Amino acid sequence: MARETMYEELKRYVRFTEEDSKSLAVLRPEAAPHFERIAREFYERAMEHEDAHAVFTGEQQVARLRKSLVEWMDRLLRGPHDEAYFEETAKIGRIHVRVGLPQKYMFSAMALIRRELCKIAQKMGAKGTPIMSALDRALDLELAVMLETYRDAFVARIQRAERRER
């Protein structure tokens, strides 16, 4: 039997299914018109916090990042939620590590996205309930994958320090 990948194991752990992917796809046309606004609020919030703001090099970079966040939200809802999706999420996490974004902002920023997308799903009536559950699982997966990149970087730093000491 083939060994389960980390992403497969995480999906199984949070019970993220193909039905969840389909639910997110139902949310996408309702949410897409709000992506720009959510991205703007996301970066306005980041600018209010010195440690989060410190990773930005200027307004042009923030504009590019807003565009990337819109693309990320679209990818989140569009899927497919497969190994290529996992790799892209891990790549985003590694970029956050490389630029020195404190990981506490990943959780707090994700809360803003979760809240805004859930508000949109709530307006969809009864079909919004399974969508919100799917959204919770999908965003928890995003956080788990990104936090693994922080852990990997931390372990690598410790290993480098130990090698230098020897």
N, C-alpha and C positions, 0 to 999 in steps of 0.2 A: 504494500500500500504506500502511495506517495505521501511524503511528509507535508503537512499543512504549512503554507507560508504564514509569516507573521500577520499579514493583512487578512488572510482567510480566518486565522484564529481570532483576531480582533472582531471581525464581522460576526463570527459565530458567538463570541462572548457577549456582544451587545445585542445579538439577535437581529442583525441587519440582514434583510432578505431582498430577493428580487422584487417582491411586492413593495418594499420600502422605496426601492429605486423608481418603481412605477408611480408611487404616490408623490415623490419629489418631482417627477416629470409633470404631474398634473398641476403642481404649484407653480412651475416655471413660467407659464404665460401670464399668470396673475401677478407674480412677483417681479418679473423682468422690468416693467415700467418703473419700479421703485429702486432698482439697483443703483442708479446714479445718486439718488438722494441718500440711500443707506451708506454708500461709499463716502459721500461728502461728510455725513454725520460722523462716520467712523474716524476720518482723519481730523475733523475738527476736535473730536474728543481726544485723540492722540496728541494734538498740539497743546492741549491744556495741561499735559503732564510732562515735566521736564525730561525725565529719563526716557520716555517714549519719543518725545520730540527730538531728542539729541541724535537719533539715528538718521534724521532727514538732512539732506544736503541743500535743499532749497525747494522753491515752489514748483520748478519743472519736475523734480523727482516726485514730489507729492502728487502732481497731476498724473504722472506715469503710474504711480502706485494705486491711485484711485481707479484708473483704467484696468490695472491688473486685478484689483479687488472685484470689479464688476465682472471680469472674465472668470474669476474664481467662483463667484456666486452662481454664475451661469453654469459652470462645470459641475458644481455641487448639485444643482437641481437636474441637470441634463444627464449626468452619468456618461458612459456606463461606469459603475463602481467596481472596477476590476483592478488587476495588478498594475496596469499603466496609470490608472487613477491614483493608486497608492504611491507609485514612484513620483508622480507629479506633486503630491502632497508632501512627501518626504523631501523633495527638492526645495519646496517653499519653506519647510521647516529649517533646512540647512542654511538657506539664505538668511532667515531670521537670526539664526545662531551667528553666522558670519558677520552680520552688521551690528551685532551686539544688542539686539532687542531683548530686554529682560523678559523672561518667560511669563512673569505675572501678567504682562499685558496681553499675552495670547488668550488667557482665560477671560480677562475682563473685556477685551475687545470682542471675543466670540459671544459674550453675553449680549452685547449690543446687536449683533447680527441675528442671534437666536430670537431675541425679543421682537425685532422688526419683522423677520420672516414669519414668526408665529402669529403676529398681529394680522398679517395678510391672510394666513391660513384660516384664522378664526372667522374672518369675514366670508369664508367659503361655506359656512354652515356645517351641516353634518359631515360632509366629506373632508372638512378641515381637521377633524380629530385624528384620523389615521395619518394625515400629512404631518401634523405636529409631532406625533410619535416618531415617525420616520425621520423628521428633521432633527429631533433630539439625538437619535442614534447616529445619524450621519455626522452631526457636529461633534459628538463624542468621539467618533472615529477620527475625525480630523485632528482633534486635540491630542488623542492618544498617539497618532503617528508623528505629529509635530513635536510632542514632548519626548518621544524616543530620540529624535535628532538632537535635542538638548542633552539627553542622557548620554548619547554616543559621544558628543563633543566633550562632555565632562569627563567621561572615562578616558578618552584619548589624552586629555590634558593631564590627568593623574598619571597615566602610563608614561607620558613624556617626562614629567617631573621625576618619577621614580627612576627612569633610565638615566637622567642627568645626575641624580644623586649617587648612582652606582658608578 
